[in-house]
Each structure stands twice: as structure tokens, then as C-alpha cells.
């Protein structure tokens, strides 16, 4: 089933978005077993993303095929030490203090950490992330931190929004992303899109999607 799902979704995802950028598919692997993750990797997944530090640690050495590792969940500063040097892209840097601590601890460990700034694009009170109007100022502070590389932006669309509203929000993310790119050509990731909305997101300028349910089925939260 996982193999079929991977083939189907990868078949649906265009190689390039309308901006001519290569689209990266990240499998969101929270609550999945190492066996199931390995099946997805064997079927063609090149990037995987975890939400929880404990799960990331428990499964780290059991994943075969050397996929690119993303961290996509909420991160407390006291847990950074467990991830250093093992995460290729921290997608969920949602506050200044997390960026500062990640830089400090990366520098102390002798590594550089690539990050995305998470944007609270729907203005939801229950979600973290920078407000859209604060992104440019936050970027300018964070790019000067010595051990970080800012690679772009990440967002989650609000649950239950209409298609028209989602299109508007993805386009707004694209505008924020293009603005950062005008300062910095190393910015190359706009991570927006999940199982229910990835096609709409890619059509409107996303170049990275994070997909869980469409690969693994509904999550059985143990
Ligand atoms: C779980 C998760 C996803 C994937 O969601 P699906 O709807 O299962 O595709 C994407 N991004 C983040 C941050 C997640 O936690």
C-alpha cells in the first residue's frame, strides 16, 4: 500500500512548479514505524521530516537509504542538542529565540544549520510562527547569526479554509519568499502544502511539500 501511495503521489507532483523550480517532496513521518518509513524510501522518497525529537532520536539509526532529514515540528531550545549535526533542514524555526539558540549551539558543536522561518500565514492564535509583516525584519536579524543558513520559508495553511482563501495565502507566501530572494540568492525553499492541498500549493508557487497521510494512511496515534 505504501509503495502504491508513493508512486501515485510522486506521479501527481510535477517535477517543476510554474516558476521553473524543482519541487521537493518530504514524507512527514510522525508516528510511522522505521519499517514503514524504509518502505517509503525504497519506493522513491528522498526526504523525510519528523515532528518530535524523541521519535527522531529513536528511529534515526534505523532508517536506511540515507534520505535527507528535515525537522518539521515544534522545537524546545533544551532539545536542540539531540538534533545537532543530524538534521539537514530545520523547517520550523518559529521564533527569534529558537534561531539564536540554534545558532549558539550549532557554533559550539562546530556545525552549520540550515533553516526555514515558519510563518503563521493564517494568523491563527493556536499556531506559532512569524507574522507575515514581521518576516522581513526577522530574516534580517537571523541571517546575521553566525552558524545558521536561512534557506527560505515554511507555512501551514489554516484547517478548513476555502480553496480561494488557500490560493490567496499561498500567493502571499510566494510574495514573502520572492522578497527574501531579492536579498539573498541562497534562499531556495518555499515549503507549503500537505496531503490535502499540495497540488494547489505547487500551482501557486510552493517548491516543497510535506506529505504524510497520502503516503501512510490516517495516523494511528499511539
Ligand atoms: C503531519 C504534518 C504534515 C503532513 O500532513 P498530512 O496532512 O498528513 O499530509 C505536514 N507538515 C507538518 C508540519 C506536519 O506536522
Boltz pocket constraint, residues with backbone or C-beta under 6 A from the ligand:
constraints:
  - pocket:
      binder: B
      contacts: [[A, 28], [A, 30], [A, 51], [A, 72], [A, 73], [A, 156], [A, 193], [A, 194], [A, 195], [A, 196], [A, 210], [A, 211], [A, 212], [A, 213], [A, 214]]
      max_distance: 6.0
